Amino acid sequence: MPGPHDIGGRNLGPINFIEKEKSALDKRIDILQRLIGWGGAKVYRVDELRFKIEGLSKENYRKFKYYERWLYAIYNLLIDKDVLSDREIKEKIRSFKSEGK
């Protein structure tokens, strides 16, 4: 059964080819992926990132924006590959929030 990412052949209307400006968060996620992924530390390959994104539930796939899907995949790959634990990531997020970053 095709996943929510597989939209080939569906009549979803015209494609919007207008380039969108990336938000500051989008840019940070893009750089994070480059630093951690195959172009940087080589923690994971792009096909692993794509596999995690394509494994999102239909609801989350539609709810998350493009770069939010990337962040979800990066988060889970770091945990799956024992680079960081869920607890370590959440502690770092709390630390950044308390410092106002």
Protein Blocks (a to p, Z undefined) as FASTA:
>chain_A
ZZfklmghiagbjadfbdcdddfklmmmmmmmmmmmmmlnomacfklmmmmmmmpcfklm
mmpcfklmmmmmmmmmmmmnomacfklmmmmmmmmmmnoZZ
